[in-house]
Amino acid sequence: MEKLCFIILSIFTLCSVAPVAATARMLYVNDTGIPVTQVYKYACHPQRFKDLGLNIEHFTYCDKSLSYEVRAKDIIDRLSLEEKVEQLGNRASGVPRIGLPAYDWWSEALHGVSDVGTNTTFFNDNIPGATSFPTPITLAASFNKSLWKAVGQAVSTEARAMNNFGQSGKSFWSPNINVVRDPRWGRALETPGEDPFVVGTYASNYVRGLQDVEGTENTTDLNSRPLKVASCCKHYAAYDVDNWYGVVRETFDAEVREQDMIETFVRPFEMCVKDGDVSSVMCSYNRINGIPACADHRLLHDTIRGEWDLHGYIVSDCDSIDVMVNRHHFLNDAPEDAMAQVLKAGLDLDCGEYYTKYGANAVNQGKVREADIDKVLKNLYIVLFRLGHFDGSPQFEKLGKDDICSQSHIDLAIEAASEGVVLLKNDNNTLPLDAQKVKKVAVVGPHANATKVMIGNYAGIPCKYTTPLDAFRQAYGNDNVYYAPGCPDVACRDYSLVFPAVQASKKADAVIIVAGIDTSVEAESLDRENLLLPGYQYELIDQISRQSTTPIILVILSAGGVDISIAKNNSRVSAILWAGYPGEKGGQGIADVIHGKYNAAGRLPLTWFENDYVNQIPMTSMPLRPVKELNYPGRTYKFYSGSTVYPFGHGLSYTTFKHSVVTTTRSLSIKLNKFQFCRDLNYTDGAKAPACPGVLIDDINSDNLNIEFEVKVANVGERDSSESLLIYWVPPQAIVDAPIKQLVAFEKVFVPAGESVKAKFNLNAGKNLGLIDYKGYNILASGEHTIVIGENDASFPLHIEIEEYVFNQED
């Protein structure tokens, strides 16, 4: 028989006593102690008010006929100053006297519902796990926009199901969309790579997957658009140093030129807000040109809320205000001064305690207006209304345990792992393995039986791991798989384990070495010192290659690139694959690619540098372009011209594609009027500048400056396969500081063997071909541009001519 009782689980305050950090929610509970049915699924439930001794008719904020803005104002107007500030931390206390429930804003869902955050209850017997998809760096390697959205949809479904049991919130501070400027950055696994356009496209698609409620995507009033869950793009901005030789994120001052800010550091966030309609942005710990990011009025108020028109709230990285006061010592502010500064800068929510502790004092001391607090509360409550926090979300309330770790989500996790695998080397078509020739395999290396390594960080408890060893045993049978780790862990300092791995390799028809790094090498608060494999991993690979006569396949688990030049140049290492951190089903994904069940189609989302790169430039140097005075090389594929282990966008296939381009646009002509002026660009010495070098894009109407073309992809091999079409723009030669090339579009297409498909692209010169000059202007340049498909698989020239207006006597 079911009993009615109170359980402390987190979200709703149901009693009239002062709330505590974890607040009470009433559930029906069966005799086993497992929650069965929630009594109150939303705050404005009539019975809930009755049990609180309140008449719901007296509270306008529960009137569904009114707008969210009017209802939010009703809440705010009922609160005292002290009560208002109590709602401004990540653990909003609620106000029982007016029926306002408590709410904890902090949950995480980077690549699955995580147990990180104060509002995600640790998994228990009721819900023991959730699907853990590949980390973003691996998902990015798929270059598959529909996959990114599908993963977001699956994650938000599981989040809503967990929320129905009180084990998850409805607001998630994910994804991380910082650009990987330096290969040593420890948080590369959390990001979609080094290209701002890819990062922004990933962000907008993943956010759409998390947030969009089917049928309401095109709601005209975005402040009333329903949310499945509330997402957050972080960490804004110019954040990509965690802990490098004592330089830590909490005190780092990123000295950044406006040129780099516009084209690299803020572009993904702009795309996330404008294209993804994200409901939150998180500001970072670091300073930018001396100003803490969370205190920068121009970056927060003027840009995010003003220029980009954010429909949601801005939140600090946790304890950022405390960091500003006690680590940055910014302006030597007292706590109340700091609280007032960040509030005025545009910060709505404090992940921390500064707003709740010092907010009332700041108002009473005249340092900030109470009306300013009212504004940020309105931003917060409108998001909660959109989440159904007050009125419920009937379409999600039936989600239950069957919607978590469902077979469709497990299959999606396998697909995502397979799509994220990048084939780096495949001599003599060693892969896929020939089932007629390969009956026994050796599976060796520190990651051969990886579990937690595969899910990286910001992960919860997976439904069930499939390690590489598991997958190969399933394929060949236990007796035909010879396993020896070769290393006790990723540090690989025990050379005595190399010999058993070599002996295992001699028994097999093929050897799979699963090596790489993990979060003991690259992680939040831990940047890398080099780009090498740790310990004796190179020796393990070398000894097996010397003594084994069978094909050797090297699989690397990592986020950042690893200098594996030795293996790349070793003719005995037949094939190399990179799998990133492939999620709970990563072993199955890797095995499916090696066996040809899935044809490799991934592409590297970041450049793999040679290890000497770390000796050429300090991690703290922020410019993307080369610094000639200091002999610093450029960063990322856009500005680095030196040799690499593998370039951005590299990836092989088991089939052969031929590409051709059909376009009717080979030139664009722009005639300026008397209100438009030519803009100068810097050219290399000896280069002849056009009569009109360029025009400010904001000064022209670029609606008719479209470049339409089709790419025909013919699969002339023997295997069906997907192809990742990467479209680059190469600016006119001799323009100083222009990128070497820049990705402007990409598409995933499936092409059966012996057939061809056509992919249509429509670029816009104003939107896609702009050069950010050193002054921060966005300029369309005259001259010979080039559109390149892939690694020079096909290309076509594009001539842009800008004609200066000639004044006549009548003017």
N, C-alpha and C positions, 0 to 999 in steps of 0.2 A: 504494500500500500504506500502511495506517495505521500510524503510529508512536506509541509510548507515550512521553510526555514530561511534564515539569512546566511549568506555566504559572502565573505570578503573576496571580491574578484577584481575590482578596479573601476569602473566608470561611473555608476550612478550613486549619488547620495540619497539614501532612502529614509534617513532618520533626521531628527531636528537637532541633534547634538552637533558640536563643532566637528567638521570633517577632519579626517586624517589623511596621510599620504595615499593609502589604498582605501577606496571608498566602497560602500556596501551596495550590493545589487541583489534583489530578491529573485530566487529561482525555485522551481519545483525540483526536489531531489528524491531519487528513489532510494530503496533500502541499501543499495551498494555505495551510496554517496556520490553518484555521478549525476551531474545536472541533466535534466530531461527537457524541461520547458521553461523559458523565461516568462515571468509574469509581465515585466515592463520592458518592452523592446525599444521604447523611445521615451523622451523626457516628458512630453505633453500627453501622457496617457491619463485619462480621467481618473482611473482608480488609484493611480500613483498619487495624484493630488489629494484625493480623498483620504488616503492613508496617511498623508502628511498633515491632515487637518486643514487643507486649503481648498478654496472654491476655485476651480479652474476658470470659471466664467469671469473672475476678477483679473485675470492675467492676459492682457492683450497679446502678449508674445506667443500664446498658444492658439491664436485665431488664424486658421489656415487661409482665410479669405484675404488677408493683408499681405503686403509685400514683405520680403525678408528684411529690407532696410527699415521699414516701420516697426517690425517685430523686434529687430535687434535694438532699435532705439528704446523700445519699451523696457527691455531688460536693463539697459544701461541707466535709464532714468530712475529705476527703482533702487539702484545700488548707491551705497555711501562710498566716499573716496577710499576708505580702507578696504571695503569689499571689492571695489574695482581693481585695485592693484593686486589683490589676491588671485585674480583671474589671468594675470599677465605672465605667469611662469608656465613651464611645460606641464606642471601639475597644478592645473587650475582647481581651486578648492571647492567651487560651487557655493551657493548661498541657499541653504534649506528653507529659510523664512519666506523666500519667494518661489520655492520649487525649482531653483536652478541647480542642475546636477553638476557634480564635479566632472572634470575631463582631463585625461592625461594625453598630451599631444604626441608623445614620443614613441613611435614604433618604427621598425625598419623593414624594408622589403627590396633589397638591392637585386637579388636574383632568386627570390623566394621569401616566404615569411620567416623573419629572423627572430631569435630570442634576445637580440640586442635592443635596448630601449626600456624605459621604465614602464611602458604600458603593454608589453608583450609578456604575458605570463609564461613561465617556462613550461615546455611541453610536459604532459603528464599521461597517466593511463587512459584518460579520456581521448585526448588527441596527442599521440606519441610523436608525431612528426608531420612535416609538410614537404612538398616537392622542392628539392634544391636544384635549380637549373644551373647551367654553366655561368661562371662569373662574366661580367660585362665585356671584358677584353676578349673572351672566347666567343660570346654572342656577336660581338662586333665583326669578328673574322668571317662570319657568314655573309656579310654585306646584304642581308635579307631583311628588308623593312617589315614585311608581313610577319616574319618570324618574331621580330622584336615586339611587335604589337601583340601577337598571340601569347608570348610568354607573359607580358604584362597583364593580359586578360586572365590567364590561368592563375597568376599570383594573386590578383585582386579577388578572384572567386574564392580561393582558399582563405584569404584574409577575412572576407566577409563571413565565410562559414565559421572560422575561428572566433570572430567577433560575436557570433550568435551564442557561443558558449562562454563568452567573457574572457577569452584567452588572447585577444588581439584588439588593437584599437582600430580606428577608421582613418587615421591620418598617418602617413608613412613618409619619413624623411629620406626618400630615395627618388631618383638615382643620383649618383656621383658623376658629374659631367665636366670635371676639370680635364684640360688637355694635357697629355703626357709630353711635356716639353723636353724633359731629360730622361734618358733611359735608366737612370739610377733611381728614379722616384719609386718609393716603396708601395704607393697605392695604385700603381698602374693596373693591378688586377681588378680594381673597382670601376675602372673607366673604359670608355669605348675607343681609346687610342690617341694618336697624335694629330689627327686631322680635325680641325674645328668644324668643318662641314659634316663629316661623318659623326662626330660627337653630338652635334646639334640635331642631326636627323635621327640618330638613335634615341636621343632624349625625347624628342617630340613623339616618336612612335611608341616608345615604352610608356611614356606618361599617358598617351591616349589609351593604351591598353589597360593601364591601372584605373584611370579616372572615368572614361566615357561610359555612360549609361545608354544602351542601345535605343535608338530612336530619338535621342535628345542631343545628338552631337552638334546639330546646327541651330540650337536655341539662340534666338536673336539677343536676348538679354543674358550676357554671359555671367552676370552676378546672380542669376537665378538658375543657371544650368545645373541639373542634378549631378552629383558625383558618386561614383561607385566607391572609391576611396579617394582621399586627398593625397596627392603626390607632392614632392619637393625636389627641386633641382639645386644641387649644392656642389662645391662651396665657392661662393662668389666673393672675390675673384682673384686671379693671378696667384692661385694657391697650388704649389707643386713642390714644396720643400717640407719634409717632415722632420728628419733628424739626420743631418749629414755632417759628420765630424764636429758635433757640438752645436751646429747651427740648427735651431729648432723652429717649428712652425709658429709657436706661441710668441716668439720675439722677432721673427724674420721680417725685414722691411724689403719688400719687392720693389726694386727701382725699375719702373716700366715706362717705356715710351708710349705715347698715345697711339702711335702706329700699331704697336703690338697689342695694345689693349683692344683696339677696335677689331682687328682682323683675326685675332687668336683668342685672347683670354675672355672676352665677353660675348663673342659671337654665338657660342653654343647656348648661353643663357638667353640671349635674345630669341633664338629659334625655339627654345623650350617654352618661353612665355608666349610668343606670338603664334607659333605653329602648334605647339602642344597645349596651349591654354592651361599651363600648370597652375596649381592653386597655391604654391608656396615657393619661395626662394630662400636659401640659407646663406648668410654671409659668413666669411671665413675669419680665422684668428689673425692672420698676418696683416701687417700694414702694407699700404700701397703708396709709394712715394711719401712716406712719413705719416700717413693717416690710416688708423685702423679701419679695416673694411666695413665693420659694423657701425662706424661713426661717420662715414662719408656720405654727406647729404646728396652730392651729385650722383654717386653710384646707386644709392638706394632710392631716395625720394624722386629725384629728377629723372633718372634713367629707368629703373624697374617699374615704378608706379606711374611716372609721368610719360616718358617717351614710349615705353613698351605696353603700358596700360595693363598692369597685372590685375587679375581678378582673384584676389586672395590675400595672403599675409606674408610678411618677411620675418624670418626667425634667425636668431643667432646660433652659431655653433656653440656647443654647450660650454658655459662659463666664459664666453668671449668678453663679457663686460668686466668680469673679474680679471681676465688676462689683460685687458686694456688698462686697468687701473694698477695692477700689481706687477705686471711683467713689462708692458710697454711704458708705463708711467706717463701716459699721454697727457700732456698739459698739466701733469701733477694734480689731476682732478681728485676731489673727494668723491665718495660713492654717489652722492646725490647729483653732483655735477655730471658725472659720467652717465648716470641714468638719464638725465635730461638731454644730454648730447645725442645719445643713440636714439632716443625717442623722437627727437626733432629731426634726426637724419632719416627716419623712416622705418625704424625697427619696431615691429608690432609685438613680437613674442620673444621673451627671454628664456632660452633653455638654461636655466640657472635660477638664482635667487635675488638678483639685484633689483629687478623691477618690484618684486613682492616685498623686499625688505626696505627699500629706500624710495619707492615711488611716492608714497604719501608725504614723506618729509620733503622731497623735491618740490612737490606742489605747494606745501605749506611754507616753504622757504622762498617761493616765488620764482623758482628756476624753470618751471614748466607749467603749462596751463592744464587744468583738469580736463578742459575741452580736447586737448591733444590725446589724453588717455581715452576719452570717449571715442575718438576716431579710430584708434587701433583696436579697441574692443569691438567696434562695428565690423572691422575687417575680419576679425576672428569669428564672430558669431554668424556672419553671413556664410562663411565656409561650413560651419556646423549645421546651419539650416540646409545647405545644399547637400550635405551628407545624410540627411534624414535623421539627424541626432535628436531633433525635437518632434518630428512628425512621423518618423519611421520610413522604412524603404521596403514595402511589401514584396517587391520583386526579388529581394535578397534574403528575406527572413526565413525562407524555407530551405536555404542552403544548410547542409549538415555534414556529418563525417564522411558520407559517401562522395562528397565533392572535394575532399582533401586526399591527396595521394591517389586520385582516381587513375584508371588505366589510361585514359586519354592524356592526362598530365604526365604520366610516366613515359608514354610514347613520345610526347612532345619533348621531354627532357632528353631522350635518346636521340631524337632528330636534331635537336639543338646542338648536342655534343658532336654529332657526326658532321653537321654543317660547319662547325667551328674548327674542325681539324684542317690544318694547312699542310699540303704535301710540298716539302721544300726540295727534296732530291729523290730521283727515282731512276737510277742507272739501269739500263738494259731492261726497262719495264719489269723490274723485280716485283712490284706491286701492281695489282693485287696478287696475293699469294695463290699459286696454282694448286688447287685442291688435289690434283692427281699426283703432284710431286711432293707436296708437303703434308706429311701424315703426323709428324711429331715436331713440337716446337719447344724451345727453351725460352722462358720468360724470366728475365733477370733485371737487376737494377733497383735502386732505392725506392722507386715508385711503382714497382711491378705489382705490389699488392696494396696500392694507395687507397685510403678511404677519406679521412678528413682533409687530406691535401687537396683532393679534387674539388672541394666546395669552397676553398679559400676562406675569406672572412665575411663578416656581416651575414652569416648563415645561421640557420636554426638546426634542427635535428632532421636529417633526411628520412624519407619514407623507407628506403632500403638501398644500400650501396651495391653497385656492381663494379668491382675492381677490375683492372686489366687482367689479373690472374683468373678471376671468376669467369670473365668472358671467354678467355682462351680455353679454360677447362670445359666450359659448356660447348665450345666448338669442336674440341679434339678428344674430350674425355680425360679424366684425371690421370690415367696411366700414360698418356701421350704428351703430357705437359711437364717439363722439368723446370722446377722453380728454385732459384737461389738468389737472394737479394743482392749479393755482391757488396753491399754497404749496410751497416746497421741503421743508418738514417741518412738524411740528405747531406749532412756534414761529411760523411764518408771518410772517417779518419782511421778505420780499422782495415789495414791492407790484407789481413789474413782471410777476409771474406771474398777477396777477388778470385782466389784459386778455385773454390767450389763453384763459382759462377762460370768460370772458364770450362771446368769439367762438365757442367750441365750443358753448355753450349755445344760440346763435342758430340753429344748424343742425339742432337736434333737435326731436322731437315731445314730449319730456319731458326734464327735467334731474334727475339724482340727484346731490346734493351730499353727499359723505361727509366729515364734519368731526368735531371732538372733541378729546380730549386723549390722552395715553399715559403710559408710565411715566417719562418725563422730567418729568412734572408731578405725578403721584400714584404713589407706590411705597413700599416698605419704606424707612425712614429718610428719607422725603421727604413731608412734609405740604404741603397746598396753602395758598397765601396768599389766594386768592380763588376765586370760583365762575364765572369767566368763561372764554370761549374765548380762547386766546392770539392775540397778534399781529393780523394783518389778516383773521382768519377772519370776523368780523362784516362787514367791508367786502366780502369775497368774496361772502357771501350777499346783502348789500344790492345790490351792483352787478349781480349776475345777476338779482335780482328786479326791478330797474329796467329792464333792457334785454331780458330774455327774455319772450316772450309765451306760452310753453308752460308746462304744469304743472311746479312745482318741488317736489321731494321732498327733504327734509333728513334725513339719517341721522347720528345722533350715536354715536360710540364713546367710551365713558368708563365709569368705575365710579361715582364720585360724581356727584351732579347737577350740571348746568351751567345757569346763568341764560341761557336762550335766549328771554327775554320778547320781545325784538325780533322774532325769527322767529315766535314764537307769535302775536304781534299783527299780523304782516305778512300781509295778505290775499293777497299774491302767492305766499307760501309755502303751498302747498296741503296738504302733509302732512308730518308729522314722526314719525320712528321713532327709538327708542333700542335699540341692539343690545349694549350693554355691551362686553365683549371676547369675541367669539363663537366663539373657537377656530379650529382650522386650516381648517374648512369654513365659516367665518363668512360669506364672500362668497356662498356658495350659499344659506345660510339666509336672509340678507337678501333676496336676489333672489327666493327662493321666496315670501316674505311679500309683497313688492312686486307680484309677478305673481299673487298669489292662489292659488298652488299649496298654500300653507299659510295658513289664516285666522288673522290676528293674534289671540292670546289671552293674551299676557303681561301682567303687572301690575308696576308699579314696586315693588321691594323696599325702597326708601328714599324719603324726601321730597326733592323738588327745591326748594331754597330760593332766594329772590332773593338776589342778591349782597350786599345790605346786611346780611344776617344776620351776616356775618363781622365787621361793625363793631359789632354789638350785644352780642356775648359773646365772651370769649377762649376759645380752644380748651382751656385748662387748667382751666376751671370745670367740675367734675365733676357737679354735681347735674343730674338730668333735669328736675326741676320748675323753674318760673320762680323767680328770686331777686329778689324785689320790692325789697329794699333797694338792690340794685345795678342795677335795671332790666334784668336779664338775662331774655331770653325762655326759654321751655321748649325742650326738645329732643325730637326725633322726633315723629311724628304723635300720640303719646299725650299730650303735654304742650304742644305748640306750637300756639297759637291764631291766629297771624298769617297773612298772605297768603303763598301759595306760587306757584311756577311751575307745578308739578304735584304733587299730594299722593301720599302713600304709597298703594299699591293702585290707582292710576289706570291705565287701559288701555282702549282702544277696540277695537271689532271691526268686521268687514265685514258682519256681520248684526245683527239686533235681537233681543234677548232680553226676555222678560217673566217676572218672578218673582212667585211667590205662596207663602205659607207656610201649612202645615196643622200645627197642634199641639194636643195635648190638655192640655198643661201651661201654665197661665196664672198659677198661684200655687203657692207652697210655704208650708207652715205648720210652724213648729218650736216645740215646747213644751219649755222647759228643765226639767231636774230640779234637785233641791236641790244637786247637785254642779256645776252649770253656772251661769255668771253672765253677766249682760249686760255688754257692753264699750262704753265711750264712744267716740265719734268726734267729730272737730272739724267743726263746720258753719259756714257763712258767716253773718255778722251778719244777724240778722232771720229766719233760717230756723228752723223748728220741728223739733226732733229727735223721732224716734219715742220711745215710752215705753221701748223696749228697742232702742237704736241698732244693736247687733250682738252677735255671739258669736264667741269664738275657735274657729276651724275645728278645731284640734287637740282641742277639748273635746267635739266632737259626732261622732256616727256619720253620715256623709253618704252612706252607701250607697244610701239611698232618696230622696235629693234630686236625682233625675235630671230633666233637661229634654229630652224627646224631641220632635222635630219633623221635618217633611219640607219641603224646598224644591222646588217645582215650577218647572222651567226650561223655558219654551216658546220655541222658535226661530221667530219670526214673520217672519224675513227669508228671503232666497232662497239662502243659502249654508250648507252644513254647517259646523259650527264647534265647537270646544271652548270651554267657559266656565269661568273660574276663579271659584269661589264662595268669597268671603271672608266669614266670619261674625264679627261684632263684638259685644262686650258693652259697653253703656253703663251705668255705675253710677248709683245714685240721685242726683238733683241736690242741689247745695249741700253735698256732703261735701268738705271742704277737702283739697286735694292728691290727690284721686281722678283717675285718667286721664280725658281727654275721651272716649276710647273705647279698647277693647283687643281685638285679634284673639284669638279663642278657638278657632277651627276654620277649616279651608279644605279644599276638595276640587275636583279637576278632573273635569269631566264633558263627554262628547261628545254633541252634540244635532244630529241631521240637520235640514235645513231643513224647516219645516212640522210638526215633531214636538216632543214634549216628553219630559222625563225627570224622575224624582224622586230626589232625593238625601236620604238619611236622616242625621240628626245626633242624637247623644246626648251632651249636656253634663251635667256634674255641678256642682251649686252649690258644693260644697266644693272641687273640683279646679279649676274654671274661673272662678269669680266671686269669688275672694278679693281683698280689699284689703289691701295691706301698709301699715300705718300708720307714723308717724314713729318709733315705738318698735321697729319690726321685727316686730310681731305680724301674723299673717294672720287677717283678720276677715271674716266674712260679714255684710254690712250688711242691715238692714231697709229696706223701702221699695220704690219703683217702679224696677225695673231694666228695661232694654230690650235685646232681641236684634235686631241690624240686619244685613241682608244687603247686602253690597257698599256702593256709594255711595248708601245709602238707597233701594235698589231695592225692598226690602220690609222689614217689621219687625213685631215683636209685643211687647207689654208682659209683664213678669213681676213679679208682686207677691210679695215675700217678707216674711212676718210672723213675728216672733220674740216669743214670749210668755214673760215672766219667770216664774220659779217663785215662787209665793206661799206663804210659810211659814204653817202653821197651828199651833194649840196643841199638837198631838201632836208636831210637829217640835221 
